[in-house]
Amino acid sequence: MDQASLKELEAAIAIVRRGTFRAASIELGISTTALSHTIGRLETALGVRLFNRTTRSVSLTDAGRLFMQHVAPSLQDLHTALETVREQRETPSGTIRINAAAFAARSIISPLVLEFLRRYPDMHVDIVTEGRMVDIVKDGFDLGVRVAGLVPSDMIAVSLGRPQRHAVVGSPGYFEKHDKPAVPPDLLNHQCIRVRLPDGSLFRWQFEKDGEQVQIDVRGQITLDEASLTRTSVLAGTGIGYIFEQDILPDIEAGRVIRVLADWTPPYPGLCLYYPGRRNLSAGVRAFLELARELSRRDDG
């Protein structure tokens, strides 16, 4: 099998894994047009059509499903064999694919990812951010990064050591016109910035003090499906936001926003890297996990 035909097989499997030509082209780092041409060459060589393609969707033909059932496991075995050989090198090389929530990706970029790349210049890290939980094995990822409580029970988790905390904030201009909330139920009298979760439900703001836990289904004129947009709305004076502390702390310290209900937002268990225990880890992934443990121990010390 020559290099070109191997790339064609990897392209076909990427389309199946990602569900669309566009998503697969992003994963592979090529244009959608180039990917289409690659699949066209493969289909011509095989003499069958592998995919049914429309402007809105892509699906496997019967021949495509049969082809993938036989080819995907064989290609995985080939990659495993190649990785086994690479592991004999003193310096890890290759690519680590990581799936993470956007805020989690921001948390691990520095120092973890940047320090890893500095130590291992032959490594490449590919981070995909999305709000929804995915099956990292099925979707072709080596590692996931989520809040500890969201790690699937069949995965091995490695704590990143740093606790998470939320901050309830509003702009100075907003609080010039409205009284500051003293307890969480006071938020029901305020304009709040709501966030829709990946499953379509609205996020309830969570609070805790002296063992008492409270969830508030806040009200407001705007609902967002990406929590990072909340900061922009808060700074514009739209209302009160519930934001990860690490994302808003510079604004709090600079006086661009005012924090309230701080005594109701204690720290809670932080982020974890996780991976499937049944998979043989590459040298690169093992080195990444070891660095994560090293930095976690340093933070705890």
PASEBA-1860 file (N, C-alpha, C; in nm, 3 decimals):
! residues 301
1> MDQASLKE> 0.085/-0.120/0.000/0.000/0.000/0.000/0.088/0.125/0.000 ~ 0.073/0.212/-0.098/0.158/0.330/-0.103/0.102/0.440/-0.015 ~ 0.180/0.548/-0.002/0.142/0.655/0.088/0.011/0.720/0.049 ~ -0.010/0.738/-0.082/-0.132/0.805/-0.127/-0.255/0.725/-0.091 ~ -0.253/0.592/-0.112/-0.370/0.511/-0.082/-0.397/0.505/0.068 ~ -0.292/0.509/0.149/-0.310/0.512/0.293/-0.380/0.641/0.335 ~ -0.342/0.753/0.275/-0.407/0.880/0.306/-0.554/0.877/0.264 ~ -0.584/0.809/0.155/-0.722/0.799/0.110/-0.807/0.722/0.210
9> LEAAIAIV> -0.752/0.614/0.263/-0.824/0.536/0.363/-0.845/0.617/0.491 ~ -0.743/0.689/0.533/-0.755/0.772/0.653/-0.858/0.883/0.632 ~ -0.866/0.935/0.510/-0.964/1.039/0.479/-1.105/0.984/0.489 ~ -1.127/0.864/0.435/-1.260/0.804/0.440/-1.303/0.777/0.583 ~ -1.212/0.726/0.664/-1.244/0.697/0.804/-1.270/0.826/0.881 ~ -1.198/0.932/0.848/-1.221/1.062/0.916/-1.361/1.114/0.887 ~ -1.409/1.094/0.765/-1.545/1.138/0.730/-1.648/1.061/0.811 ~ -1.628/0.930/0.822/-1.719/0.848/0.901/-1.716/0.892/1.048
17> RRGTFRAA> -1.596/0.919/1.099/-1.581/0.956/1.240/-1.641/1.091/1.269 ~ -1.620/1.189/1.182/-1.664/1.326/1.209/-1.803/1.357/1.155 ~ -1.853/1.277/1.060/-1.991/1.293/1.016/-2.014/1.383/0.897 ~ -1.919/1.471/0.866/-1.932/1.560/0.751/-1.796/1.578/0.685 ~ -1.799/1.616/0.557/-1.674/1.642/0.487/-1.603/1.762/0.549 ~ -1.680/1.863/0.588/-1.618/1.983/0.644/-1.544/1.953/0.774 ~ -1.610/1.880/0.865/-1.545/1.847/0.993/-1.423/1.759/0.970 ~ -1.435/1.665/0.877/-1.321/1.576/0.848/-1.205/1.654/0.788
25> SIELGIST> -1.236/1.750/0.701/-1.129/1.829/0.639/-1.054/1.911/0.743 ~ -1.127/1.963/0.843/-1.062/2.039/0.951/-0.970/1.947/1.030 ~ -1.019/1.827/1.061/-0.937/1.731/1.136/-0.810/1.695/1.060 ~ -0.823/1.677/0.929/-0.709/1.634/0.847/-0.618/1.748/0.806 ~ -0.666/1.871/0.823/-0.585/1.987/0.787/-0.578/2.012/0.638 ~ -0.684/1.976/0.565/-0.689/2.000/0.421/-0.820/2.068/0.387 ~ -0.833/2.118/0.265/-0.956/2.183/0.225/-1.064/2.080/0.195 ~ -1.190/2.124/0.200/-1.300/2.034/0.167/-1.290/1.986/0.023
33> TALSHTIG> -1.245/2.074/-0.066/-1.229/2.036/-0.207/-1.124/1.927/-0.223 ~ -1.012/1.943/-0.154/-0.906/1.842/-0.161/-0.953/1.709/-0.105 ~ -1.031/1.715/0.003/-1.084/1.592/0.061/-1.180/1.523/-0.036 ~ -1.264/1.600/-0.102/-1.357/1.544/-0.200/-1.283/1.476/-0.313 ~ -1.175/1.538/-0.361/-1.095/1.478/-0.467/-1.029/1.349/-0.419 ~ -0.983/1.348/-0.294/-0.920/1.228/-0.238/-1.018/1.112/-0.234 ~ -1.139/1.139/-0.187/-1.241/1.033/-0.182/-1.280/0.990/-0.322 ~ -1.284/1.085/-0.415/-1.315/1.051/-0.554/-1.213/0.954/-0.612
41> RLETALGV> -1.084/0.978/-0.582/-0.980/0.887/-0.631/-0.996/0.748/-0.570 ~ -1.030/0.742/-0.441/-1.047/0.613/-0.376/-1.166/0.539/-0.436 ~ -1.276/0.609/-0.456/-1.394/0.544/-0.513/-1.369/0.496/-0.656 ~ -1.292/0.575/-0.731/-1.258/0.533/-0.868/-1.171/0.409/-0.866 ~ -1.074/0.403/-0.775/-0.986/0.287/-0.766/-1.063/0.162/-0.725 ~ -1.162/0.178/-0.637/-1.240/0.064/-0.591/-1.350/0.025/-0.688 ~ -1.395/0.121/-0.768/-1.502/0.095/-0.863/-1.640/0.098/-0.800 ~ -1.651/0.152/-0.680/-1.781/0.164/-0.612/-1.788/0.300/-0.544
49> RLFNRTTR> -1.911/0.345/-0.517/-1.931/0.469/-0.442/-1.940/0.433/-0.294 ~ -1.860/0.502/-0.211/-1.859/0.475/-0.068/-1.957/0.563/0.010 ~ -1.981/0.684/-0.042/-2.064/0.779/0.031/-2.179/0.831/-0.055 ~ -2.295/0.846/0.007/-2.404/0.921/-0.052/-2.388/1.065/-0.006 ~ -2.374/1.158/-0.100/-2.347/1.296/-0.064/-2.456/1.388/-0.115 ~ -2.504/1.475/-0.027/-2.594/1.583/-0.066/-2.534/1.712/-0.013 ~ -2.599/1.823/-0.039/-2.547/1.952/0.011/-2.559/1.960/0.162 ~ -2.643/1.875/0.222/-2.667/1.887/0.367/-2.616/1.768/0.448
57> SVSLTDAG> -2.594/1.654/0.385/-2.558/1.538/0.465/-2.468/1.444/0.387 ~ -2.407/1.352/0.460/-2.325/1.248/0.400/-2.351/1.118/0.476 ~ -2.362/1.007/0.403/-2.386/0.878/0.466/-2.317/0.771/0.384 ~ -2.289/0.659/0.447/-2.225/0.547/0.378/-2.324/0.472/0.291 ~ -2.279/0.431/0.175/-2.355/0.337/0.094/-2.341/0.198/0.155 ~ -2.416/0.100/0.101/-2.400/-0.037/0.149/-2.257/-0.086/0.128 ~ -2.201/-0.053/0.012/-2.063/-0.091/-0.016/-1.968/-0.019/0.079 ~ -1.999/0.106/0.112/-1.916/0.183/0.203/-1.916/0.125/0.343
65> RLFMQHVA> -2.034/0.082/0.390/-2.042/0.022/0.524/-1.961/-0.108/0.530 ~ -1.972/-0.190/0.425/-1.897/-0.315/0.422/-1.747/-0.287/0.419 ~ -1.709/-0.188/0.340/-1.568/-0.151/0.328/-1.512/-0.105/0.463 ~ -1.588/-0.019/0.532/-1.541/0.034/0.660/-1.532/-0.074/0.767 ~ -1.623/-0.170/0.764/-1.620/-0.278/0.863/-1.489/-0.357/0.855 ~ -1.436/-0.368/0.735/-1.313/-0.444/0.717/-1.187/-0.357/0.726 ~ -1.196/-0.235/0.677/-1.076/-0.152/0.667/-1.042/-0.082/0.799 ~ -1.142/-0.028/0.869/-1.115/0.051/0.989/-1.033/-0.026/1.093
73> PSLQDLHT> -1.072/-0.150/1.129/-0.990/-0.223/1.228/-0.849/-0.250/1.178 ~ -0.836/-0.281/1.048/-0.702/-0.309/0.994/-0.614/-0.186/0.998 ~ -0.674/-0.070/0.967/-0.596/0.054/0.969/-0.554/0.089/1.111 ~ -0.644/0.062/1.209/-0.609/0.086/1.348/-0.493/-0.004/1.391 ~ -0.496/-0.131/1.346/-0.386/-0.222/1.377/-0.255/-0.171/1.318 ~ -0.263/-0.115/1.197/-0.144/-0.061/1.133/-0.088/0.057/1.212 ~ -0.175/0.147/1.253/-0.130/0.262/1.332/-0.070/0.218/1.465 ~ -0.132/0.116/1.526/-0.080/0.065/1.653/0.060/0.009/1.635
81> ALETVREQ> 0.079/-0.065/1.525/0.211/-0.121/1.497/0.314/-0.011/1.475 ~ 0.276/0.092/1.400/0.368/0.202/1.375/0.403/0.275/1.506 ~ 0.301/0.293/1.591/0.324/0.362/1.718/0.415/0.280/1.809 ~ 0.398/0.146/1.803/0.482/0.059/1.884/0.629/0.074/1.846 ~ 0.653/0.086/1.715/0.789/0.106/1.668/0.842/0.242/1.712 ~ 0.757/0.345/1.700/0.800/0.480/1.738/0.837/0.488/1.886 ~ 0.771/0.406/1.968/0.797/0.410/2.111/0.939/0.368/2.146 ~ 1.006/0.304/2.052/1.143/0.263/2.077/1.238/0.383/2.073
89> RETPSGTI> 1.192/0.495/2.018/1.273/0.616/2.016/1.283/0.674/2.156 ~ 1.394/0.740/2.183/1.412/0.803/2.314/1.319/0.923/2.330 ~ 1.295/0.995/2.221/1.212/1.115/2.227/1.075/1.086/2.167 ~ 0.964/1.105/2.243/0.830/1.082/2.188/0.804/1.169/2.066 ~ 0.731/1.113/1.971/0.693/1.189/1.852/0.551/1.150/1.814 ~ 0.491/1.227/1.723/0.356/1.197/1.679/0.258/1.303/1.725 ~ 0.130/1.269/1.722/0.022/1.363/1.753/-0.063/1.312/1.868 ~ -0.099/1.402/1.959/-0.195/1.373/2.064/-0.321/1.455/2.035
97> RINAAAFA> -0.434/1.387/2.023/-0.562/1.455/1.998/-0.640/1.462/2.130 ~ -0.680/1.585/2.165/-0.746/1.609/2.293/-0.881/1.675/2.269 ~ -0.985/1.623/2.332/-1.117/1.686/2.328/-1.143/1.752/2.463 ~ -1.189/1.877/2.461/-1.208/1.951/2.586/-1.316/2.056/2.570 ~ -1.381/2.088/2.680/-1.465/2.208/2.682/-1.375/2.330/2.662 ~ -1.430/2.437/2.609/-1.349/2.553/2.575/-1.274/2.608/2.697 ~ -1.343/2.620/2.811/-1.277/2.674/2.929/-1.168/2.579/2.978 ~ -1.191/2.448/2.961/-1.091/2.349/3.002/-0.967/2.359/2.915
105> ARSIISPL> -0.987/2.381/2.785/-0.872/2.397/2.695/-0.790/2.519/2.734 ~ -0.858/2.628/2.770/-0.784/2.748/2.813/-0.702/2.718/2.938 ~ -0.754/2.630/3.024/-0.685/2.600/3.149/-0.558/2.519/3.128 ~ -0.557/2.432/3.027/-0.442/2.343/3.012/-0.337/2.397/2.914 ~ -0.370/2.502/2.840/-0.274/2.554/2.742/-0.143/2.591/2.811 ~ -0.154/2.667/2.919/-0.034/2.706/2.993/-0.058/2.673/3.140 ~ 0.035/2.598/3.202/0.165/2.562/3.146/0.171/2.425/3.078 ~ 0.065/2.343/3.090/0.076/2.203/3.052/0.111/2.181/2.905
113> VLEFLRRY> 0.028/2.229/2.813/0.051/2.201/2.672/0.178/2.268/2.621 ~ 0.196/2.394/2.654/0.314/2.466/2.605/0.443/2.408/2.662 ~ 0.440/2.368/2.789/0.557/2.306/2.849/0.585/2.170/2.785 ~ 0.481/2.095/2.755/0.497/1.965/2.690/0.563/1.981/2.553 ~ 0.517/2.078/2.475/0.576/2.100/2.343/0.720/2.149/2.351 ~ 0.750/2.223/2.456/0.887/2.268/2.474/0.979/2.149/2.504 ~ 0.930/2.058/2.587/1.012/1.942/2.624/1.024/1.841/2.509 ~ 0.917/1.830/2.428/0.916/1.728/2.324/0.886/1.793/2.189
121> PDMHVDIV> 0.987/1.851/2.128/0.966/1.927/2.003/0.919/1.843/1.885 ~ 0.928/1.710/1.893/0.879/1.625/1.785/0.731/1.591/1.799 ~ 0.669/1.640/1.907/0.526/1.612/1.931/0.438/1.723/1.874 ~ 0.315/1.685/1.841/0.214/1.780/1.795/0.088/1.755/1.878 ~ 0.026/1.862/1.930/-0.097/1.851/2.009/-0.211/1.914/1.931 ~ -0.317/1.838/1.910/-0.436/1.883/1.836/-0.553/1.887/1.934 ~ -0.598/2.008/1.969/-0.707/2.025/2.067/-0.835/2.065/1.995 ~ -0.941/1.990/2.020/-1.074/2.020/1.965/-1.164/2.059/2.081
129> TEGRMVDI> -1.223/2.178/2.076/-1.310/2.224/2.184/-1.456/2.215/2.141 ~ -1.539/2.166/2.231/-1.683/2.161/2.209/-1.751/2.144/2.343 ~ -1.873/2.195/2.352/-1.946/2.190/2.477/-2.000/2.053/2.510 ~ -2.042/1.979/2.407/-2.105/1.849/2.433/-2.000/1.744/2.469 ~ -2.043/1.648/2.549/-1.957/1.535/2.581/-1.953/1.441/2.462 ~ -1.835/1.389/2.430/-1.821/1.295/2.320/-1.756/1.168/2.370 ~ -1.770/1.062/2.293/-1.700/0.936/2.319/-1.561/0.952/2.260 ~ -1.460/0.973/2.343/-1.327/1.004/2.290/-1.268/0.887/2.212
137> VKDGFDLG> -1.306/0.765/2.247/-1.255/0.649/2.172/-1.318/0.645/2.034 ~ -1.449/0.655/2.029/-1.522/0.649/1.902/-1.481/0.763/1.809 ~ -1.458/0.882/1.867/-1.429/0.999/1.785/-1.280/1.020/1.761 ~ -1.199/0.925/1.801/-1.058/0.928/1.764/-0.969/1.018/1.847 ~ -1.005/1.042/1.973/-0.922/1.125/2.060/-0.839/1.037/2.154 ~ -0.723/1.087/2.191/-0.638/1.017/2.287/-0.677/1.051/2.431 ~ -0.716/1.176/2.453/-0.744/1.225/2.587/-0.866/1.316/2.585 ~ -0.934/1.324/2.698/-1.039/1.423/2.718/-1.005/1.508/2.838
145> VRVAGLVP> -1.064/1.628/2.846/-1.046/1.714/2.963/-1.183/1.768/3.003 ~ -1.227/1.733/3.122/-1.357/1.777/3.172/-1.349/1.800/3.322 ~ -1.453/1.862/3.377/-1.467/1.873/3.522/-1.477/1.733/3.580 ~ -1.416/1.713/3.696/-1.404/1.580/3.754/-1.536/1.503/3.755 ~ -1.644/1.569/3.789/-1.773/1.501/3.801/-1.831/1.454/3.669 ~ -1.778/1.501/3.557/-1.830/1.464/3.427/-1.751/1.355/3.357 ~ -1.641/1.311/3.418/-1.558/1.208/3.355/-1.635/1.076/3.354 ~ -1.650/1.011/3.239/-1.723/0.883/3.233/-1.662/0.780/3.328
153> SDMIAVSL> -1.748/0.696/3.385/-1.704/0.602/3.488/-1.609/0.495/3.435 ~ -1.611/0.471/3.303/-1.524/0.366/3.247/-1.388/0.421/3.202 ~ -1.358/0.546/3.238/-1.232/0.609/3.201/-1.138/0.622/3.322 ~ -1.010/0.628/3.294/-0.911/0.656/3.398/-0.888/0.806/3.401 ~ -0.901/0.866/3.519/-0.890/1.011/3.533/-0.761/1.050/3.603 ~ -0.701/1.158/3.557/-0.581/1.214/3.618/-0.613/1.359/3.658 ~ -0.616/1.386/3.786/-0.650/1.520/3.834/-0.544/1.621/3.791 ~ -0.591/1.737/3.749/-0.499/1.845/3.715/-0.468/1.933/3.835
161> GRPQRHAV> -0.530/1.900/3.948/-0.488/1.961/4.074/-0.550/2.095/4.108 ~ -0.586/2.173/4.009/-0.635/2.308/4.037/-0.787/2.307/4.053 ~ -0.839/2.350/4.169/-0.985/2.356/4.186/-1.046/2.462/4.097 ~ -1.175/2.445/4.069/-1.250/2.543/3.990/-1.339/2.626/4.082 ~ -1.374/2.743/4.034/-1.465/2.828/4.111/-1.537/2.921/4.015 ~ -1.662/2.951/4.044/-1.737/3.049/3.965/-1.737/3.185/4.034 ~ -1.762/3.287/3.955/-1.776/3.423/4.008/-1.905/3.483/3.952 ~ -1.981/3.549/4.038/-2.102/3.619/3.996/-2.065/3.767/3.984
169> VGSPGYFE> -2.080/3.823/3.866/-2.029/3.958/3.840/-2.127/4.042/3.759 ~ -2.114/4.171/3.775/-2.187/4.267/3.694/-2.100/4.390/3.674 ~ -2.134/4.471/3.579/-2.054/4.590/3.552/-2.084/4.699/3.655 ~ -1.990/4.791/3.677/-2.018/4.904/3.767/-2.142/4.982/3.724 ~ -2.158/4.997/3.592/-2.275/5.070/3.543/-2.405/5.001/3.578 ~ -2.405/4.868/3.572/-2.527/4.794/3.607/-2.562/4.814/3.753 ~ -2.459/4.806/3.840/-2.488/4.816/3.984/-2.513/4.960/4.029 ~ -2.486/5.057/3.944/-2.528/5.195/3.975/-2.680/5.207/3.969
177> KHDKPAVP> -2.742/5.119/3.890/-2.888/5.125/3.871/-2.962/5.018/3.950 ~ -2.889/4.917/4.003/-2.955/4.806/4.071/-2.880/4.774/4.200 ~ -2.956/4.734/4.303/-2.894/4.693/4.428/-2.819/4.561/4.408 ~ -2.710/4.545/4.482/-2.633/4.421/4.473/-2.709/4.309/4.546 ~ -2.714/4.191/4.486/-2.780/4.079/4.554/-2.701/4.037/4.678 ~ -2.773/4.011/4.788/-2.708/3.970/4.912/-2.710/3.819/4.930 ~ -2.814/3.755/4.876/-2.827/3.609/4.881/-2.872/3.563/4.743 ~ -2.849/3.437/4.707/-2.882/3.390/4.572/-3.025/3.418/4.525
185> PDLLNHQC> -3.130/3.401/4.609/-3.265/3.429/4.560/-3.286/3.573/4.513 ~ -3.201/3.666/4.560/-3.212/3.805/4.514/-3.189/3.817/4.364 ~ -3.121/3.719/4.304/-3.093/3.722/4.160/-3.221/3.720/4.077 ~ -3.331/3.669/4.135/-3.457/3.663/4.062/-3.513/3.802/4.036 ~ -3.459/3.903/4.103/-3.502/4.041/4.081/-3.407/4.115/3.987 ~ -3.314/4.041/3.924/-3.214/4.103/3.838/-3.220/4.048/3.696 ~ -3.165/4.128/3.604/-3.140/4.080/3.469/-3.014/3.993/3.472 ~ -3.027/3.866/3.440/-2.913/3.775/3.441/-2.891/3.718/3.301
193> IRVRLPDG> -2.771/3.679/3.275/-2.734/3.626/3.144/-2.742/3.474/3.151 ~ -2.836/3.418/3.079/-2.862/3.275/3.087/-2.775/3.200/2.987 ~ -2.745/3.074/3.020/-2.662/2.990/2.932/-2.736/2.859/2.905 ~ -2.745/2.825/2.776/-2.807/2.699/2.736/-2.701/2.591/2.724 ~ -2.723/2.478/2.786/-2.628/2.368/2.784/-2.636/2.292/2.652 ~ -2.533/2.211/2.623/-2.533/2.136/2.496/-2.654/2.047/2.475 ~ -2.717/2.000/2.586/-2.835/1.914/2.570/-2.963/1.993/2.552 ~ -2.951/2.126/2.545/-3.068/2.211/2.522/-3.129/2.269/2.648
201> SLFRWQFE> -3.094/2.218/2.764/-3.150/2.270/2.889/-3.080/2.399/2.930 ~ -3.146/2.476/3.015/-3.088/2.600/3.066/-3.012/2.572/3.195 ~ -2.892/2.627/3.203/-2.806/2.604/3.319/-2.862/2.678/3.439 ~ -2.873/2.606/3.550/-2.915/2.666/3.677/-2.790/2.706/3.757 ~ -2.786/2.829/3.802/-2.671/2.877/3.877/-2.667/2.805/4.012 ~ -2.550/2.756/4.051/-2.535/2.673/4.170/-2.456/2.746/4.278 ~ -2.508/2.740/4.398/-2.445/2.809/4.511/-2.439/2.716/4.633 ~ -2.345/2.747/4.722/-2.333/2.669/4.845/-2.270/2.755/4.954
209> KDGEQVQI> -2.325/2.743/5.075/-2.269/2.816/5.191/-2.308/2.742/5.318 ~ -2.210/2.711/5.401/-2.233/2.644/5.530/-2.317/2.518/5.513 ~ -2.288/2.442/5.408/-2.360/2.317/5.385/-2.492/2.332/5.313 ~ -2.540/2.454/5.295/-2.666/2.477/5.224/-2.639/2.494/5.075 ~ -2.708/2.417/4.994/-2.692/2.424/4.849/-2.818/2.483/4.786 ~ -2.797/2.573/4.691/-2.908/2.643/4.625/-2.884/2.644/4.475 ~ -2.989/2.617/4.397/-2.985/2.631/4.252/-3.088/2.735/4.211 ~ -3.046/2.830/4.129/-3.135/2.938/4.088/-3.153/2.934/3.937
217> DVRGQITL> -3.278/2.927/3.894/-3.310/2.936/3.751/-3.331/3.083/3.720 ~ -3.221/3.150/3.686/-3.223/3.296/3.671/-3.306/3.339/3.551 ~ -3.337/3.468/3.547/-3.415/3.527/3.438/-3.333/3.636/3.371 ~ -3.363/3.662/3.246/-3.291/3.767/3.176/-3.334/3.779/3.032 ~ -3.286/3.884/2.966/-3.326/3.912/2.829/-3.245/3.837/2.724 ~ -3.134/3.777/2.766/-3.046/3.713/2.668/-3.007/3.573/2.717 ~ -3.009/3.478/2.623/-2.965/3.341/2.649/-2.856/3.306/2.549 ~ -2.746/3.252/2.598/-2.631/3.220/2.513/-2.605/3.070/2.516
225> DEASLTRT> -2.548/3.017/2.408/-2.513/2.875/2.408/-2.362/2.854/2.420 ~ -2.289/2.961/2.448/-2.145/2.953/2.472/-2.112/3.043/2.589 ~ -2.068/2.979/2.698/-2.048/3.053/2.822/-1.946/3.165/2.808 ~ -1.849/3.151/2.718/-1.746/3.254/2.704/-1.803/3.387/2.657 ~ -1.921/3.385/2.595/-1.983/3.509/2.549/-2.042/3.589/2.665 ~ -2.056/3.526/2.779/-2.116/3.593/2.894/-2.033/3.715/2.934 ~ -1.902/3.702/2.931/-1.814/3.813/2.971/-1.845/3.937/2.888 ~ -1.860/3.920/2.758/-1.889/4.034/2.670/-2.018/4.102/2.711
233> SVLAGTGI> -2.119/4.022/2.742/-2.249/4.078/2.780/-2.241/4.149/2.915 ~ -2.166/4.093/3.007/-2.150/4.157/3.138/-2.081/4.292/3.124 ~ -1.971/4.295/3.050/-1.897/4.420/3.033/-1.982/4.528/2.966 ~ -2.078/4.485/2.883/-2.166/4.581/2.816/-2.279/4.630/2.906 ~ -2.285/4.575/3.029/-2.389/4.621/3.123/-2.523/4.555/3.103 ~ -2.527/4.444/3.030/-2.654/4.376/3.001/-2.717/4.318/3.126 ~ -2.632/4.268/3.217/-2.685/4.207/3.338/-2.575/4.137/3.414 ~ -2.617/4.048/3.505/-2.524/3.975/3.591/-2.489/3.842/3.524
241> GYIFEQDI> -2.363/3.803/3.533/-2.317/3.678/3.475/-2.258/3.585/3.578 ~ -2.258/3.457/3.545/-2.202/3.350/3.630/-2.091/3.287/3.549 ~ -1.965/3.319/3.583/-1.852/3.292/3.495/-1.742/3.220/3.572 ~ -1.668/3.134/3.504/-1.552/3.072/3.568/-1.457/3.182/3.615 ~ -1.414/3.171/3.740/-1.331/3.274/3.801/-1.206/3.304/3.718 ~ -1.142/3.199/3.665/-1.019/3.219/3.591/-1.039/3.304/3.467 ~ -1.163/3.304/3.412/-1.190/3.380/3.289/-1.226/3.525/3.315 ~ -1.261/3.557/3.439/-1.307/3.694/3.468/-1.222/3.763/3.572
249> LPDIEAGR> -1.128/3.691/3.635/-1.048/3.749/3.743/-0.972/3.875/3.701 ~ -0.910/3.881/3.582/-0.843/4.005/3.543/-0.938/4.124/3.538 ~ -1.063/4.102/3.498/-1.161/4.211/3.493/-1.202/4.253/3.633 ~ -1.212/4.156/3.726/-1.244/4.190/3.865/-1.133/4.275/3.924 ~ -1.008/4.231/3.904/-0.894/4.303/3.962/-0.877/4.442/3.902 ~ -0.917/4.458/3.774/-0.905/4.588/3.708/-1.025/4.679/3.735 ~ -1.126/4.627/3.803/-1.244/4.708/3.833/-1.342/4.719/3.719 ~ -1.323/4.640/3.614/-1.418/4.646/3.502/-1.550/4.578/3.536
257> VIRVLADW> -1.547/4.485/3.634/-1.669/4.423/3.683/-1.662/4.418/3.836 ~ -1.777/4.402/3.898/-1.787/4.393/4.044/-1.838/4.255/4.080 ~ -1.770/4.191/4.174/-1.807/4.056/4.217/-1.906/4.062/4.332 ~ -2.007/3.975/4.325/-2.104/3.965/4.434/-2.123/3.818/4.470 ~ -2.180/3.793/4.587/-2.210/3.657/4.634/-2.086/3.568/4.639 ~ -1.970/3.628/4.665/-1.846/3.550/4.668/-1.850/3.443/4.777 ~ -1.921/3.473/4.888/-1.927/3.375/4.997/-2.018/3.257/4.964 ~ -2.091/3.266/4.852/-2.179/3.158/4.808/-2.118/3.075/4.693
265> TPPYPGLC> -1.995/3.104/4.655/-1.933/3.032/4.543/-1.798/2.973/4.584 ~ -1.798/2.871/4.668/-1.672/2.810/4.712/-1.608/2.728/4.600 ~ -1.480/2.698/4.611/-1.414/2.612/4.511/-1.472/2.471/4.514 ~ -1.461/2.402/4.401/-1.505/2.263/4.392/-1.403/2.186/4.308 ~ -1.410/2.051/4.309/-1.309/1.972/4.238/-1.288/2.019/4.095 ~ -1.161/2.025/4.056/-1.127/2.085/3.928/-1.129/1.989/3.811 ~ -1.044/2.016/3.714/-1.043/1.943/3.588/-0.962/1.814/3.598 ~ -0.998/1.722/3.510/-0.925/1.597/3.497/-0.895/1.568/3.351
273> LYYPGRRN> -0.778/1.514/3.326/-0.751/1.445/3.200/-0.807/1.306/3.214 ~ -0.861/1.250/3.106/-0.907/1.112/3.116/-0.881/1.038/2.986 ~ -0.870/0.905/2.999/-0.838/0.822/2.884/-0.889/0.680/2.909 ~ -0.906/0.600/2.805/-0.955/0.462/2.823/-0.847/0.370/2.874 ~ -0.876/0.295/2.976/-0.775/0.208/3.036/-0.740/0.089/2.949 ~ -0.830/0.052/2.858/-0.805/-0.069/2.778/-0.714/-0.042/2.658 ~ -0.676/0.080/2.635/-0.594/0.113/2.519/-0.447/0.125/2.560 ~ -0.359/0.068/2.477/-0.215/0.086/2.499/-0.178/0.231/2.469
281> LSAGVRAF> -0.118/0.297/2.565/-0.086/0.438/2.548/0.044/0.455/2.471 ~ 0.046/0.553/2.382/0.167/0.584/2.308/0.267/0.651/2.402 ~ 0.392/0.656/2.357/0.495/0.721/2.437/0.461/0.868/2.459 ~ 0.405/0.933/2.358/0.369/1.073/2.371/0.261/1.097/2.475 ~ 0.156/1.013/2.473/0.048/1.028/2.570/0.099/1.000/2.711 ~ 0.182/0.898/2.725/0.239/0.869/2.857/0.321/0.987/2.910 ~ 0.399/1.049/2.823/0.479/1.164/2.863/0.390/1.282/2.900 ~ 0.279/1.300/2.827/0.186/1.410/2.855/0.122/1.389/2.992
289> LELARELS> 0.080/1.266/3.021/0.017/1.237/3.150/0.116/1.254/3.264 ~ 0.239/1.214/3.243/0.339/1.228/3.347/0.367/1.374/3.377 ~ 0.371/1.457/3.273/0.390/1.600/3.295/0.271/1.659/3.371 ~ 0.150/1.614/3.337/0.031/1.663/3.407/0.039/1.628/3.556 ~ 0.083/1.506/3.586/0.098/1.466/3.726/0.207/1.549/3.795 ~ 0.315/1.573/3.723/0.426/1.653/3.780/0.378/1.793/3.815 ~ 0.306/1.857/3.724/0.259/1.993/3.750/0.155/1.995/3.861 ~ 0.072/1.889/3.867/-0.029/1.880/3.973/0.039/1.870/4.109
297> RRDDG> 0.144/1.786/4.119/0.217/1.773/4.245/0.282/1.906/4.283 ~ 0.332/1.978/4.183/0.395/2.107/4.210/0.294/2.207/4.264 ~ 0.172/2.207/4.207/0.067/2.297/4.255/0.026/2.263/4.398 ~ 0.018/2.131/4.426/-0.023/2.089/4.560/0.082/2.124/4.664 ~ 0.212/2.123/4.617/0.320/2.155/4.710/0.323/2.303/4.742
END
